[in-house]
Amino acid sequence: MSDKFTIKFKGILDHAATKKSIEQDITKMEKYLKPRKSSLDSTKDIVKNNLADKKK
């Protein structure tokens, strides 16, 4: 299973509504995403760690 996903938008975005819907989508996805390093506390830490791994 690939751990990559793309979010595409069309048209004009209402920033507040978009942010809220993205946060809801991310919350739903968190159930299915299994972090490689379970010692990381939050999703933010997991994302930072994954970005750092990609730069190496």
N, C-alpha and C positions, 0 to 999 in steps of 0.2 A: 504494500500500500504506500502510495506517495504521501509525503508530509507537506506537500506544497499546495497552495490554493490561490486563486486570483479573484479579486473583487472588481467588477466592472460597473461603471455608472454611465447612464445616458441622460442628457438634458441638464437642467438647472437643479442644483441641490439646495435644499433648505438645511443649513448646517446643523441646527439643533436636532431636527428630526432625523437627519442622516446619522449623526453621532449616536443618538439613542438606539436606532435600529442596528447599527454596527455593533454596539455594546451588547445588545440582546443576542445577535448572531454569534458573537464571540463567546458569550456565556453558554450558548447551546453547544458550540464546538468544543469548549473546554472539557465536556463530558467524554468526548471521543478522542481528544488528543492526550496521548500519554507522554509525559515528559521523560526525557532520557535520564535526567538527573533528578531523582525525587527529593533530594536534599534542598532544592530550591523552593522557597516558600510560595511566591506568587507567580502568576502568569507573566507579569512584567519581568521578573527575574529570569524566567524560562526563555522568554523572547530575547532578552539581552544576551543570554548565554548562547542561544542558537545563532544569533547574529555574529557573535564573537567567533564561534566555531566556523562559520562560513568565511570569515576574513582570513583565517589561518591557511 
